[in-house]
Amino acid sequence: MMSAIAGSRDNNIAKTFPAELDQLYNMLRFVKENAFAFGVNSDDAIKVELAMEEALVNIITYGYPEDQKGTIEILCAPVKKTGMQILIKDHGIPYNPLANANKLLTNTPSGGQILGGYGIYFILKIMDEVNYHRERDCNCLTLIKYTT
């Protein structure tokens, strides 16, 4: 299955996975193999893998109601500069992880505070660009890493 990523070259690669934790390794392997194929160096490939793990675990854990099985489509493409972009698409609950990226603490009803939001903060720190949009019934998160 081939799909285009906006602004990418024509040689992008896509694969759909069940949104299940036991598929996480396969998803990460798919992304890492494509990172190397697109010329991403080892250090940056590790950063891409870490960001992807955080994003994917969040989608798998929170993206779908417990009684609903879902899928995650991952599209990888080289970028004009050396590096890659990854589009993660899911049909789960509408959620923009960037909406509250600057709020790292969430107030609880009891007035206490719980930690939250550090995953997207981490992703924003290690990736060069991160974008979100909702398209029809689909969450679309794009991660871009330029090789240094």
ChimeraX attribute file (.defattr): number of C-alpha atoms within 10 A of each C-alpha:
attribute: neighborCount
match mode: 1-to-1
recipient: residues
	/A:1	7
	/A:2	12
	/A:3	16
	/A:4	16
	/A:5	21
	/A:6	9
	/A:7	11
	/A:8	15
	/A:9	12
	/A:10	12
	/A:11	13
	/A:12	20
	/A:13	19
	/A:14	19
	/A:15	15
	/A:16	15
	/A:17	14
	/A:18	15
	/A:19	23
	/A:20	16
	/A:21	14
	/A:22	9
	/A:23	13
	/A:24	18
	/A:25	11
	/A:26	12
	/A:27	23
	/A:28	18
	/A:29	12
	/A:30	18
	/A:31	26
	/A:32	20
	/A:33	12
	/A:34	21
	/A:35	27
	/A:36	15
	/A:37	14
	/A:38	20
	/A:39	14
	/A:40	23
	/A:41	16
	/A:42	13
	/A:43	10
	/A:44	19
	/A:45	22
	/A:46	14
	/A:47	16
	/A:48	25
	/A:49	18
	/A:50	17
	/A:51	20
	/A:52	22
	/A:53	18
	/A:54	15
	/A:55	18
	/A:56	24
	/A:57	16
	/A:58	14
	/A:59	25
	/A:60	22
	/A:61	13
	/A:62	13
	/A:63	22
	/A:64	18
	/A:65	12
	/A:66	9
	/A:67	6
	/A:68	8
	/A:69	12
	/A:70	18
	/A:71	18
	/A:72	22
	/A:73	18
	/A:74	24
	/A:75	24
	/A:76	29
	/A:77	28
	/A:78	27
	/A:79	19
	/A:80	11
	/A:81	9
	/A:82	14
	/A:83	22
	/A:84	27
	/A:85	28
	/A:86	26
	/A:87	22
	/A:88	23
	/A:89	22
	/A:90	24
	/A:91	19
	/A:92	21
	/A:93	14
	/A:94	15
	/A:95	16
	/A:96	15
	/A:97	18
	/A:98	17
	/A:99	9
	/A:100	13
	/A:101	16
	/A:102	11
	/A:103	13
	/A:104	14
	/A:105	13
	/A:106	14
	/A:107	11
	/A:108	9
	/A:109	7
	/A:110	6
	/A:111	8
	/A:112	8
	/A:113	11
	/A:114	11
	/A:115	10
	/A:116	14
	/A:117	17
	/A:118	15
	/A:119	18
	/A:120	20
	/A:121	17
	/A:122	14
	/A:123	21
	/A:124	17
	/A:125	13
	/A:126	17
	/A:127	19
	/A:128	13
	/A:129	14
	/A:130	19
	/A:131	14
	/A:132	17
	/A:133	16
	/A:134	15
	/A:135	10
	/A:136	7
	/A:137	12
	/A:138	16
	/A:139	24
	/A:140	21
	/A:141	20
	/A:142	19
	/A:143	24
	/A:144	21
	/A:145	24
	/A:146	18
	/A:147	18
	/A:148	9
